[in-house]
Amino acid sequence: MPLTMAQTGVPNTIKRVGGKEETKKFLENLGFVTGGIVTVVSEINGNVIVNVKDSRVAIGRDMANRIMV
């Protein structure tokens, strides 16, 4: 399922990162790598704030939909 559908506060394992090559590289640089753990902190209108690799990152709905957990 996409990251936008993940429950708040529940750790999830990243299964796949989709999108164009440049989008994948951008997300990988933020810490969204296959096998990594990501936890949704809050969600507002599909935009999410997540904990990934001991950092908090805010991403938009379109980016979050490309991250499968």
N, C-alpha and C positions, 0 to 999 in steps of 0.2 A: 504494500500500500504506500501511497505517497506520504511524505513527512507531514503534510497539512492535515492528514487524518489521524495522526498519532495522538495518544492521550497525553495530557499535561502531566509531567512528573514521572512518567514511566520511561526508563532507559530502553532504547531500541538500537539494534545493530543495523548499520547501513548495508543493504544488500547490493545496491547498484546506484550509480550516478549517471543520469542521462543527459542529453542535450548535445550541442555542438562541441567540438574539441576545445575551443577557447572557454566555453562555459564550464566544462569538466575541469580544466586546469584552474580556473578561478575558484571553483568550489573546493578542489583539492588543496589549494593554498590556504583556504580558510580552515581546513581540517576535516572536510567531508570526504573521507576515503573509505573504500569498500572494507568492511570488517570493523570499522570504527564504531564507537558508542556515541549516540546522540540522544539528548533528553530535551523535550519541549518544556520551556519555562513558562511561556505565555503565548496566547494566540489572539489576534485581533483582526477580524475580517480576512482570515487566510494568511496574513503576515505573521511570522513566528519569531520568537526569541528563543534560542536554543543554547544549551551547554554542549560544547564539543571540544575535546582536548583541553579541559580546564579553562576554557574561555567562553564568554557569552557572545553570541553573534546574532544579529538581527538580519533576517532575509525576507524578501518579498514572496508573495504567493507563487509567482511563476517559477522562481528558483526552487522553492520548497517542493513544488510538484515534480521536479526533476530528480529529487532524492527519494529513492525507494528504501523502505525499512521493512 
